[in-house]
């Protein structure tokens, strides 16, 4: 049943809606990710020293982007890419690129709208997509629906899929019992979340950059070793992505479906979830803070997912019948040998951990919106229970649930993005005019 629901939701309509809305926002913002590439790079990477300052908000801008990156840079970058290639072939990576490119403008728009319509400090915080659904669209019912779907996403995408991938990686590398993996992960997450939102932001700010740099170093070394066949591999990917089968059905259509689905799973653009990390960031200019959304998708999909996918394809291990963590480990193992399993298992564990603590914050924010702070206190216990359950469920079931919930999140969020796009257009034009005068 879950497999049928996933295929029905992702079977064409949602892919077209995501692509269409992403292309629309790319045009709406004047091709912001490309035409203003030096601007957003300067306002993100070029302003890291200033972004460490918290101000009056719970998160500093750097902690917010680290938390958002922590939520996206999880198992999707290692396991999700491998799963997409296993199910959809080499062309799936190209469709991940496409979803990432249009996703940069989408995430920019999401963050802009969330900061424009947020209400904080009046006894009831209204942040994230719930803010622009309730205050912008004046549709509290749709905002409640998104809050409920956000809870489900915290349990599936942010919980079960992470613990399952971590357990599979540790089992592959160290023959670790899934019960032990689940228990250790739950204890580690509990220690962080007991420290509150500040602890989530601080841990993410330290953990995510270290993970990112370490993983990039390993992946680039693999590509250097196989550099002779790199361009041939890219050519084969593009040919597979735009083959007749990909567009007119059959097994080739899986490249589009799984490339888009796993791409969204990884960068989350179109889902609106990353905006929850920006709810309590102090900023006077929503458009400037929203530039971090472009950087998030670029770093997550165009850099890290690309690195994983190319390593799998250029080493030719994708044909060996493996999937998930085992496939990624096999690719790195061609260069680093047996120790690659251990290194990647540790990396996968830390990636999963960073994602889980970020998604705990997201889920708690949704629970607080739905039921208030007092009634949402039990969310942490339920979240830890579901996190442990994830290591015991079949991997295919976890992925079907995750993809299905992601689709449910996307529909109300994309509806809001389309209807509220004039606000983004007007605000972006005003911001770019100010920047041009500096």
N, C-alpha and C positions, 0 to 999 in steps of 0.2 A: 504493500500500500504506500509506504513512504517513498519507495523508488518511483512509483507512478506519479505521486504528487510532485516530486522533484522534477521529473521529466515534463510534466504539464506546466509547471511554473516557469521553467527555464527553456522550454522547447521552442521558443521563437519570439513570443510576444514580449517577454521581459528583456531579452537580449536587444531587441529592436528599440524598446523604450529607453534602456540605458544608453545605447549608442546614440539614439536620436537626441535625448536630453543632453548628453555630453557634447555632441557636435553643436547643438544649439547654444550651450553655455560657452563653448570655445569661441563661437562667432560673436556672441553677446558681449563677451569681455574683450573683444578685439584681438583674439589669439594671444591672450595674456601669457600663457606658459612659454610660447616661442618668442613673440615680439618683445615682451618685457622680461626676457630671461635674465638679463643683467640686473634688473630692478629687484626681482624676487630673490635672486641669489645674494645680492647685497643686503637686502632686508632680512635675510634668514642667516645664512652662513656668515655673512659679513658683519653681523651685529650680535654675535654670540655673547660677547662680554656684557652688553647691556641686557640681553635676554635672561641673564641669571638673576636679575633683580626682581624680587617678588612683588614689591609694592604693597598694596592693601589686599590683594587677592590671595586665595589659598595657594594657587600655583603661580610660579614665575612663568613667563612665556616659554623658557627652555624646558621647565618641568612639564608644562602642558604638552609641548610637542614631543617630549620624551615619553610621556604617558600615552599619547596618541600613537606614536611610533611603536611603543611597547605592545599596544593592542594589535597593531597591524603586523609588526615584524615577529610573528610567532611561527607556528608550524606551517602556515601558508607559504612561507618563503622556502622551506626545506621539503616538507611533505606534500603540501598543496600543489606545488609545481610538478613534483614527481608524479602525483596522482593524475594531474591534467595531461601530462605527456603519455602516461600509461593508457589512459582511457581515450584520449583524443589524438594521439600521435604528435609528431614534431610541430605541426601547424598550430597546435594549441598555444604554444609559447607566443606566436605572433599575435594571436587574438588576446592574449594577456597584455601584450604591448599596446594593442589598440584600446583595450579597456582602460589601461593605465594612462594613455595619452589624453583621452577625453575625460578621464577621471580627475585629472589635475584641475581642470576648470570646475568640475562638479564639486569637488571638495572645497575649493576656494569659495564657491557660492554658498555651500552649506555653512561654513564657518562664518561667513559674512552675515548671513541671515540670522544665525543663532546669536551673534553678538548684537545685532541691530535690535532684536526683539526680546532679549533676555530681561528678566526682572529678578533682581537679587537683593536680599537684605530687608524684605518687608514681611518677614514671618513665613514666606513660602517662596522658595527659589524656583524660578521657571527658566530652565536652560535647555540647550540642545534643540533637536527638532520639535520637542514639545512646545518650546517658546514660539517658534515661527508658525507652527500649526495652530496654536491657541490664540496668540496675539496677532499674528500676521494674517492667517486665513480666517480667524474667528470661528474655528471649528474644534471645540474642546473634545468632541467625541472622537475625531480622528487623532487628536493628540493623545487621548487615553489609549486608543488602539495601538499607537506607536509605542507608548510606554509599556504596554503589555508585551508586544512583540520584542521590545528591547530586553525585557526580562528573559523571554525565551532564548534570545540570542546570547545573553550572558551565560545561560545554562548550556547551550549547545556550542556555538562558535567560540565563546570565551572560556568555557569550562570543559565539557566532555571531549571536544575535538583536540584540545591541547593536552589533557591528561592521557588520552588514548595514544596520541603520537609520541609523547614522551615515554610512555610505558613500552611501546613497540620499539623505539630506538634503544632504550636501555636493555630490553630483552635481546635484541639483535646483537648488541655489543658485549653485554656482560651476563646474559642469561638471568636477568633480574626478575624476580616475581612481580607480577602486576599489583598484587596486594601491597607489597613493600613500596613500590613506586607511588601508588596512590596515597598511601599513608604519609610518606615523606613529603610529597608535594602539598598535601593538605596542611601539615604542620608548618611548613615554610610559609605558605600563604597566610595562615592564621596569625603567625608572628608579625607579618607586615601589616595586615589589615587592622590588627589591634592598635596600631599606631595612628590610625585615621588617615584622612586624605593627604596630610603633609607627608606621612611616611611613604605612601604610594608614589607621590611626586619625586621625593628624594631618591628612593630606590631606583626608579625608572631613569632618573637623570644620570646616575652612575652606571647602571647596568647596560642600558641600551647602546650608548656610544662604544663601550668596550666590546660588546658582542658584535656590533656592526663592523668595527675595524678588524677584529680577529677573523671573522668569517670572510670578509672581503679579501684578506691576505691569502687565505687558503685557496679560495676560488680562483683568484687571479693567477696563482702559481699553476693550478691545473690547466687553465687556458693557455698559459705560456708554454707548457710542455706539449700541448696539442695544437699549437698555433698554426701548424702547416695545413690542417684540415678545417680551420675555423670558418673561413669564408665559404667553403663548399657546404658546410653544415648550415650556415645561414641561408644560402640559396635554396637548399632542400626544404628548409622550414617554410620559407615564403611560398614556394611552389605548392607545398602540401596545404597551406592555409587558404590559398585562393584557387584550389582545384575545383572542378565541376562537382565532385562528390561533396565538398564542404558546403556548397550552396544549394544543392538539389537533393539532399537527403542521403540515406544510406549511412554506413559507418563513418564516412568522411565528415558528416555534419557534427560528429562528436567534437571535432576540433574547435568549432565555434562555441558549442554549448559548454564544454568543460573549460575551454580557455577563458571564456567570459565569467563563468561561475567561480572558478578558482582565482581568477584575477580579482573579482569583487571580494571574495573571501579574504584575500591578502591585503588589498589596499583600502577596502571598505568605502571607497568613493561611491556615492549613490545611495548608501545606506544611512548616512547621517550620524553614525555612531561616534565618530571622532569629535564631533562638535561638543559632546558631553564633557570632554577634557578641557574645553575652553570656557566653560560656563562661569568659572570664578577667576579668570585672568583679568587683571586690571589693564585696560587699554582705552585710549581716547579715539583711536582710529580703527574701526572694524576691518576696513579693507587691508590695512597694513598687517594686522594680526592674521587675516585670512590667507596672506601669502605663504604662511607656514604650511597650509594645506597642500599647496602646489609642491612644496619641498617634500612633504611626507610621501605623496604618491610617487614622486620621482625617485626618492631614496628606496622606497619599498619595492616597487614594481620594476621600474626602468633600470635599477641598479642590482638589488639583491636577488629578486626573482629571475632576472635575466641571467645573472651569474650562475645560479643553481641550474636553470634550464640548459644553458649552453654547456655546462660541465657534464650534464647527463647525456646530451646529444653528441657532443664532440668526442666523448669517450666511447660512444656506441653501445653503452650498457643498457639503453632503454629497450633493446630487443631481447633481453634475457628473461623476460616474463615477470620480473620483480616490480613492486610498486611501493609507494610511500617512502618511509625512512630507509628501508633496505636498498631501494634504487639509488637514492642520493648517496648513501654510504658506499655503494658499489662504484659509483663514479669517482668519488674522492679516493677510494681504495686503489684505483689504478695508478695513482701517483704516490700516495702516502702509505700504501701497504696496509697491513692489518691494524696499525695504530689509528687509521682514519676512522674506524668504527667507534673507537673510544672517544676520539676528539669530537666527532660529530654528535655522538650520544650526549656528551656534556653540553655542547652548543645547543642541541635541540632541547635539552632540559631547561637551560637558562632562557632560551627563547620562549618556551612554553610558560615558564614562570613569569617572565615579564608581561606576557599577554594576559595571563590569569589575573594578576594583581590589578592591571589596568581595567580589565573587564569586570572585576569585582566592583570597582568604583562606578563604572557605567551602570551595572545592574542595580546597585544601591541607589543611584540617582533616579533611575526609573521607578524603583519601588517606593522611594520617598515621594515622588510626584504622584503616584497612584494612591497611596494610602497614608501619607504623612510620616514624619520622622519616627514617632513612637511605634506604629504598627510595622514599620519597615525594619525594625531591629532584628527580627528573626531571619532576615534575608541571608545573613552571613552563614548561619547554620545550614540552611537549605542549600546554599551555594557550595559549601564544602562537601555536603553529602552527594550532590550531583557530580562534583569534581571527582570524587572517589568512584562513583558509579561508571564514569566514562572509561576507566581502565578495564572494566569487565565486559562492556558491550562489544558486539562485533564491529569491526572498523567500517564496513559498508553501511551499517545502520547509522553510525555516528555521522558519516559524511552526508547521507540522505537527509537526516534531520537538520544538519547545519545548512545545507543548500536550500532546503525548503523554508527555514526560518529567515534566511537572508532575503529570499524573494518577498516574504511577507513584510519585511522591514522596508524594502525598496519601494513598494507601491505607494504608500502614503507619503514617503519622503520625496519621491520624484514628482508626485502631484503638486506638493508644496513648492518645489523648486521651479516648476513650470509656471505656476500661477503667480508666484512672487518675484519672478525674474526682473520686472521693471525696477524693483528696489536695488537689485544687484547692478543692473545697467547704469542707473543714475549714480549710485554711490561709487562705482568703479571709475566712471568718467570724471567725477569730481576729484577723486583721489589722484588719478593720473595727471590731471591738470595741475594740482598742487605740486606733485613731484617734478613735473616739467619745468616749473618756475624756480626750483631750487638749484 
